[in-house]
Amino acid sequence: EVAGAAIHCFLKGEGSSPTLVLLHGNGEDHRCFERQWDAWSKCYRLIAIDSRGHGASTFGDAPLTIGRMAEDVLAVLDALGGGKA
């Protein structure tokens, strides 16, 4: 939950590997990266996020802005203990 929105994410890969955050384009969701997951997860811990109002994520109460979406990504990283990405 971030500013009234439920932010959905998909995780794959080893927890000790460097973290790679995958952000989709407008109108898509985390599944646009499905073909790359197996290859990338061999080297990275993947966090594929459905942006606010996309895929399984809800809009919430905050206005939809680039800044709000960046704060959502930081909140997901903090919640998952992602550290640097």
C-alpha positions as CSV (number, residue, x, y, z in Angstrom):
1,E,0.0,0.0,0.0
2,V,1.4,3.4,-1.1
3,A,-0.6,6.6,-0.7
4,G,-3.9,4.6,-0.8
5,A,-2.9,2.4,-3.8
6,A,-2.1,-1.3,-3.8
7,I,1.1,-1.6,-5.9
8,H,1.5,-5.0,-7.4
9,C,4.9,-6.5,-8.3
10,F,6.4,-9.7,-9.6
11,L,9.6,-11.0,-8.1
12,K,12.1,-13.5,-9.7
13,G,15.7,-14.3,-9.2
14,E,18.2,-14.7,-6.3
15,G,17.9,-12.3,-3.3
16,S,21.7,-11.9,-3.2
17,S,22.0,-10.8,-6.8
18,P,21.9,-7.2,-7.9
19,T,18.4,-5.8,-8.2
20,L,16.9,-4.9,-11.6
21,V,13.7,-3.0,-11.5
22,L,11.5,-3.4,-14.6
23,L,9.1,-0.5,-15.4
24,H,6.6,-0.9,-18.2
25,G,5.3,1.7,-20.6
26,N,1.9,3.4,-20.4
27,G,-1.0,1.1,-20.9
28,E,1.1,-2.1,-20.2
29,D,1.8,-4.1,-17.1
30,H,4.7,-6.2,-15.7
31,R,3.9,-9.0,-18.1
32,C,5.5,-7.1,-21.0
33,F,8.9,-8.4,-19.7
34,E,7.8,-12.1,-19.6
35,R,10.2,-13.2,-22.4
36,Q,13.2,-11.7,-20.6
37,W,12.5,-13.0,-17.1
38,D,14.3,-16.4,-17.3
39,A,17.5,-14.9,-18.9
40,W,17.7,-11.8,-16.7
41,S,16.8,-13.7,-13.4
42,K,20.0,-15.8,-13.8
43,C,22.0,-12.6,-13.1
44,Y,19.6,-10.3,-11.3
45,R,16.9,-10.2,-8.7
46,L,14.0,-8.9,-10.8
47,I,11.3,-6.6,-9.4
48,A,8.7,-6.0,-12.1
49,I,6.2,-3.4,-10.9
50,D,2.7,-2.6,-12.2
51,S,2.6,1.2,-12.1
52,R,-0.3,2.9,-10.3
53,G,-3.5,2.3,-12.2
54,H,-2.0,-0.4,-14.5
55,G,-2.2,-4.2,-14.3
56,A,-3.1,-5.4,-10.8
57,S,-2.2,-2.0,-9.2
58,T,-5.0,0.3,-8.1
59,F,-5.1,4.1,-8.6
60,G,-5.4,5.0,-4.9
61,D,-6.1,8.5,-3.6
62,A,-3.0,10.5,-4.9
63,P,-3.0,12.2,-8.2
64,L,-1.2,10.3,-11.0
65,T,2.1,12.0,-11.6
66,I,5.6,11.0,-12.6
67,G,6.7,12.0,-9.1
68,R,4.0,9.9,-7.4
69,M,5.0,6.9,-9.6
70,A,8.7,7.3,-8.7
71,E,7.7,7.4,-5.0
72,D,5.8,4.2,-5.5
73,V,8.9,2.5,-6.9
74,L,10.9,3.7,-3.9
75,A,8.2,2.4,-1.5
76,V,8.3,-1.0,-3.2
77,L,12.1,-1.2,-3.0
78,D,11.9,-0.2,0.7
79,A,9.2,-2.8,1.5
80,L,11.2,-5.5,-0.3
81,G,14.6,-4.5,1.1
82,G,15.8,-3.9,-2.4
83,G,18.5,-1.4,-1.5
84,K,20.2,-0.1,-4.7
85,A,18.7,-1.0,-8.1
